[in-house]
Amino acid sequence: MSKIGLVIQREYVQRVSKKSFILLTFLTPILFAALVFVPLWLSSIKGDEVKKIAVLDQTGKYAPLLKNTEEIDFVVADGDMDSYRKDSDKAIYAFLSIDSDLLQNPKAAVLYSQKQIPMSIKAEVAGQLDEMLRDEKLASFNIPNLKEIIEESKVSCDVQTIKWEEDGSANTTSAEVASIAGFILTFLIYMFIIMYGAMVMQGVMEEKTNRIMEVMISSVRPFDLMMGKIIGIGMVGLTQVFLWAILTSVLLAGALFLLGGDASQAVDMMAANQINQAAVMTNPANPSVLKLQEILNSIQITQLGINFVLYFIGGYLMYASLFAAIGSAVDQQEDSSQFMTPMMVLMVFALYAGIYSVENPDGPLAFWCSLIPLTSPIVMMVRLPFDIPLWENLLSLALLFGTAVACVWVSGKIYRVGVLMYGKKPSLMEIIRWINYKG
């Protein structure tokens, strides 16, 4: 086995065998599932306390029409606001004062309370009053059954989107599905590059600080050592992401089933791109399943998967090599901030450019950021589900891999000098001089 292969094996085996890797791999999907379902579960739990709201209605029109809910109990006030505020035995949570006709003066309704009133309470009170005013306004037109006529006239239009294929066939598409798919892929690449690129830098700094680097350099070329570390940690990342995907799918499907969902529906949601054709054939009357399959067929899943791997490889090689160069040039974590800040700014800009490009995937921001190598791995994943021209895809990949090779070459030059430099934080000009060193 070559020396670079030995370094890859060492990095991979050493990291996947750590307890922290195993715990993180298995706990992260659980935490992710908990973040999704625990808030939903907690939000469905209603409190037992019913808040009493005293209503002082000087018009006499609105108080009798207010309806009690599970959270609010409206009490018609027979006194004034000061008496209720001073009498603590009545356990009044808030006081609703209406001192004039709300159609003439919409600001005549005021909620008083000793505590900050939650949005849900305010929204419920305002919603009931709005409904009363709407009914009163409709009644003033003296048109029989006007309310029923308006309700029947409310029609929603669901505009379908159809994509023509080159062979003349037509498939139903979904802009929402395409946008969500692109955003998820964009966020995965962004998270992966930051997480494992930083791991490369941290590993180089630890070996340099412990003076292990001097022993390793005596038997392995610095470039082989750097590439072995980058590739090995990249394989660790791919292993972890693959396991995360499997475990998260299983946990979310199980959680959907336990929360009362259909097991088959849970499986469809977690693996929608693998809908069982036999299930569709045995249940041809299910339009939602047929529509979902048609939408998924319109998305080039294979093309997205291949491009995801290619852009990940190119982006990871480019940024990880730069992270390795930074780790070799400094001795302490705090010294790396001056070099890391510009890179982090670029990556955050790329993420936001990708987010804003979802609404306009063919706009100038999306177009140029998908070609510039420093942002293309993140931004291009947003555009790919929208069928961009092939020449843009190929040009973007060519620029990305060309830049990645250049970054690897430059980082290798810095790495071979930096790993043996101790006790001094180099300046940017000194690092540039390292690139021109011969030998």
N, C-alpha and C positions, 0 to 999 in steps of 0.2 A: 504493500500500500504506500502511496506517495506521502510525502510529509504534510502536504496540505490536507490530504484525506485523514491523516492521523489527528490533525488539529480539529477538523470538522467533527470527527468521532468523539474526541475528548470534550469539545464544547457541548455537543448534543447529549451524550450520556451523562456528563456531570450535571447538567441543568435539569434534565427530565427525571433524574433520580433523586432530586432534592425533595424534602418533605413540603417545602413551601410551594413548589411547582404542583405537586399532587393535590395539596389542599386548595390552592387557588383554582386549579382546573376543575375540581369537583364542587367547590363552594360558590364560584362565580355564577354558574347557571342557576343555582338555588337562590342566590341574592337577586339575580335578574328576574326570575319568576316572582319572587316576593315583591320586588319593586313594582311589578305590573299588577299583581292580583291583590296584595294586601291593601293598597289604597282603595281599590274598588270594593273590597269587602268591608273595610272600615266606613267608607262613604255610604254604604247601604244600611249601616246600623243607625237607627234613629234613637235619640235620647228620650228617656222617660219623662223628663221635665217638660211641662206645658207652660209656656210663658203667657201670662195674662196681660192684655193691653186694654186699658180703660179708654173709652171713646167718649169725648165730649163734642157732640155734633150740634151746633147752634142752628143748623138748617133743618135737622130732623129727618133728612132724606137718606143719609148714607149709613148711619149706625145700624138700623134694623136689617140692612141688606148684607152686612159683613158676615162672612161664613167662617166658622171655626175650622181649624185644621188640626193635624196631629201635633203641631208645634205651637200653635197660637190659639188662645181662648179670648175672644173679644167680649168685653164687659161694658155695657152701656153705663156711662157715668151719670150720676144724679147730683153731683156736686161741682166743684171747680178743681182746677189743676193744683192749686196750692194745698187744698185739703187732702187730696190723694198723695201728694208728694210728702206731706208731713206725717201721714198715718202709715206707719210701717206694718201694721197688722194685715192690711189688705193684700200684701205681697204682689203689688202691681209692678210688672217689669218695665212697662213703658206707657206713655200717655199720648193718645192720638187726638189732636185738637183740629176741628174743622169749623172755622168761624164765618164762612160765607160760601156762596154757590161756587163749586169748583169749575163749572163750565165758564163762568165769568172770570174767576180768579183761580187758575190752576195751582197757584202757590199757597192756597189757603189751608192746605193740609200739612200739619207739622207733627213729627214724632219727637216726644221728649223722653229722656231716660237718663238715669244716673250712670249707666254704663254705655260704652260704645255699642251701637246697635249693629248686629251682623247684617251682611248683605242679603242673606236669605229672608230675614224678617222684613227688611225694607222692600225687597222685591215682591214678597207675598202681599203686603199691604198695598203697594203701588199697583200691583196687578189687579187686585179686586176693585180698587177705585177706578182704574182705567176701564175695566169692563162695564162698571156702572155708568160711567160717563159716555161710553160708546153707545150703550143701549138708550140712554136718555137723549143723546144727539139724534139717533136714528128715529126715535119716537117723535121727535119734534118735526120731522118731515111729513107726518100724517099719511104715510104710504102703507097700505095694508101688507103685512108679511114681508116688510122690507128686510128684516134681519135674516129670515130664511132665504130670501132671494140672494142676498150677498153671500151667505154661506155656500149656497149651491153654485154660485158663479166662481168660486175659488178653484182654479184648476192649475195643477203643476205640470210642467212640460219637462220630460226627461230626454234631453238631446243625446242620441246615440252617436258614437264615432265609429266609422268604418275605414279600414285601411285596405287599399288595393294592392295586391301582390303582383309580382312581375308576370306570373302565369295567368293573370286575369281574375283570380279568385278574390273574394272579399271576406275579411275577418273582422269581427267586432273587437274594438280596442277600448282601452280605458286610460285617460290621461292621469287619473289618480293613481292607478296601479303602476304606470310607468314612472311617475314622479317618486312614489314611495320606494320602488325598487332602486332607482338611481340614488336617492338620498341614503338608503341603507348601505349600499355598496361604497358610496363616498365616505360615509362615517367610519366604516370598517377599515378602509385603507388608511384614513387619517389616524385612527386610534392605533392601528397596528404599527405604522411607521414610527409614531412617537414612542410607543411602549418598548418596542424591541430595538429601535435605534438608540434610545437612551440606555438600554441594557448592554449594547455593544460598548458604548462610551464608558459605562460604569465598570464593565469587565476589564477594559484596558487600563483604567485608572487604578483599579485594585491590584492588578498584577504589577503595574509599574511602582506603586507605593510599597508593595511587599518585596520588591527587588527580585521577584521571580522572573521578570522579563529578561534580566541579564543572562540567566541560565538558558532560557528558551531561545534567545537570539543566537546563542553559540551553536545551536544545532539546526535552527530553522531560519530561513530568510524572512526578514521583516514583512515583505509583501505576502509571502505564503501564510505567515502567521495572521496577518490582518484579514486576508480573504477567508482563511479557515474559520476565524472567529465570526465574521459576518455571515457566512453561509451556514455555519453550525447553529447560530442563534436564530437565523431565519427559519431553519428547519424546526427548531423548538417552537417558534411562533406558529408555524403552519400546523404542527401537531396539536398545539393547544387550541387553536381556533377550530380545527376539525372536531375535537372532542367537545368543545363548547357548543358547537352547532348541534351535535347529536344529543347531548344531555339537555340542552335548552328545549329542543323539540319535544323530547320525551316528557320533561317536566311541565311544559305549557299544555301539552295535550292532556296529561293526567289532571292538571289543575282545572282545565275546562270541563272535563268529565265530572270531577268532584263538585264543581260549582253548579252542576245541573245541566251542562251542555251534553249534546249527543256525542258519543265517542267517535263516530264516523265524521261528524262535523269538525271535531277537534283535529282529527288527523288531516282533514282537507285543509284546514287553516294553517297547519304547521308544515305541510308538504303539498302545497297547492299545485306545484308544477309536476306532481306525480299522481294525478287523479286516476283512479282505477277505471279503465275503460269498460270493464265488465260491469261495474256498478252503474255507470251511466246507461249502458245498454239495457240493464234490467230495470232501470227506472227512467225511461225516456220522457216521462211526463214531468220531470223535475226541471223547470226552466232555469232556476238559479244555478244548478250544477252544469247544465249545458252552456249557459252564458259564461260562467267562470272558466270552463274549459276552452271556449272559443277565445276569450280574452287572453288567457295564458298562451294559447297557440300563436297569437299574434305577436307575442314578445319573443324575440330570439334569445332563448335562455342559454343555448349552447354558445352563441356568440358573446353574450354577456359574461358567461363563465370564463371563456378563453381570454377575453380582454381583461377581466378582473385579475387573472393570474399574471398576464403580461405586464399590466400597469403596476401591479404589486411588486413584481420582481424588479422592474426598472426603477420604480420610486424607492423601494427599500434599498437597493444597491447604491443608488445615488445618495440618499440621506444617511444610510448606515455608514458608508465610507467617510462621509464628512464628520459624523459623530465619532468614528474611530480616530480620525485625525485630531479632533479636539481633545479626546481623551488622552492621546499620546503626547499632546503639547503641554498639558497642565498636570500638576501634582495633586491638587485639592479640588473638591467639588465646587467650592465658592469661586475658584478662579475660572471655572468654565463658563460662568454666566455671561461674560463679555463676548464670548464667541457664540454662545447658544441663543442669546436674545435675538439677533437678526434672523436666525433660522426659524425660531419659534414664531416670530412675527410673520414670516413668509407662509408658514404652514397654517396659522390662524387665518391669514388673509385668503389662502386657498380654500379653506373650509367655508368661510363666509361667502366667497365668490361662488362656490358650489351651491350653497343654500339659496342665494339670490338668483342663480341661473336656472333653478327649477321652473320658475314662472316664464322664463324666456330663454330656452336652451339654444336658440339660434342667434341670440343677441351678441353685440360686440364683446361684452364682458365674458360671456361663456365661450365664444369663439377663440379669442386671444388667450385666455387663461387655460384653455384645453390644448393649446399648442406650445405654450411656454413650458419647458420641462420642469421647472421648480413647482408649478401648480397643476400641470396636466394630469398626474396620477389621481388627484382628488377631484378636479372639476370635470374631467372627461367622463367619469362614471355617471354623472348626472345626465349627460347628453346622449350617451349610447342607447338608452331605451327609446329615444325619439328618432332613430334611424338616420343618423348623420351620413353624409357622403363618405364613400370608402376612402377617397384620397385624403380627407381630413384625418381619418383614423390612422392610416398608414403613415402620414407625415408626422402626426403626433408621436406615434411609437418610435419612428426613426429618430426624431429629435430627442426623445426621452432616453433611449438606449445609447445614443451618441454622447449625450451629456453624462449619463451614468458611467460610461467607460472613461470619459475625461476626468470625472470626479474620483473614480477609483485610482486612476494613474496619479493624479495630483495628491490624493490622500496617502497613497503609498510612498510618495517622496517625503511627505511630511512625517509619516509614521516611522520611517526608518531612522530619522534623526531624533524625533521627539521622544521615542520610547527610552532612549538612553540619556536624556537630558533631565537633570535633577536640580532642585533647589532654586530654580529661577523661572518666573512667569514670563514667557516670551511675548514680545510685542507683535503686532500684525506684520510689520515690515520684516522682522526677524523670521517669522514663519514663511513669508514669501521668499526670503533668501534660502531657506532650507530646500525649496523646490528646485533651485538651480545647483545644488550641491552635486558633484560628480562622484561616481563610485558606487 
